[in-house]
């Protein structure tokens, strides 16, 4: 187990672990967004409810869910340890801060953005995952499937939650803007030919994830109010 201990404690190992878990979480975001976008279809959420029920009841998906939570925890922990190590290595800040001369504001604010995403994630899990799994037995839709769609209508009718959701999504977008390409760099995948391609994919991925998740609360708030 010495290799595992080294991987979890060395500077390079921490960055590799954070990169791998980060890319794994990116794949989760794609799957999660794909399912959530089904809620925009004009079928009163029937297909979305079927997909959500499959994800919550399939044994294989439930097992992957455990891996997913482990990925979240490891990613957050390694991010914290790396930030602390960097602060200890440079306890005195530079007298002159070049600002945007060498980096973007969001690349210098990954800790803050990550904290905002974590705060949003806790609230999001409370409203949807914990509510539907442990606190409330959802009514069935016309197909007899638990009506997660109706829960979305009720939650997104709250303007305060919508604001929190949108802020969390935009924080996630900026976090991904830097984190996606940084992950590949930490894994040693850098070359003048394909690094710009990775950067372009990272930017496109960040915009897609941000706009995809942002459109959902806006749509529900204006077009799917509980009394409509």
C-alpha positions, 0 to 999 in steps of 0.5 A: 500500500506504499504506492497508495500512501505516496499517491495520496500524500505527495505533492504530485500524487495529490494533483494526479488524484484531484485531476482524475477525480475531477475528470470523473466528476465531469463525466457525471455532470454530462450524464446528470445534465442529459437526464435533467434536460429531458424535463424540458420536453413537452410530455409533463416530465414522463420521460424525465421521471422514467430516466430519474427512476432508473438512475435511482433504482438500478443496482449498478447505478446505485453502486456507481453512486457510492463511487461518485460520492467518494470522488466528491469527497476525495476531490474536495479533500485533495483540493484543500490539502493542495491549497494548504500546502501552497500557502505553507510553501509561500507564507508571505505574499508577493509584494507586487501582484501582477493580477491578470498578467499571468493568469485569469481571475477564476484560475486564482479563485479556484478555492473560492469557486470550489467552496461556492460549488460545495455550498450549492451542492449541499443545498441541491442535494437537500432539495432533491436527493435527500428529499426524494430518497429519504424524506418524502414518498413522491406521488406517481405520474400517469405512468405510475413512476415517482413524479420527480418532475413535480418536485422540480416544479415546486422547488424551482417556483421559489425565486430565492432557490433559483438565484442560489441555483444560478449562482452555483451553476455559474461558479461551477462553470468558472471552476470547470473553465480552469479545472478541465484543462488544468487536470490534463496538465497535471496528468502530464498531457501537454503539447503545443499541438493538442494543448490548445485543443484541450483548452478549446474543449474545456471552454466549450464543455464549461459553457455547455454545462453552465448554460444547460443547467442554468436554463432549467430553473429559468424555464421552470420558473417562467413556464412551469409554475405549480398552478399552471 
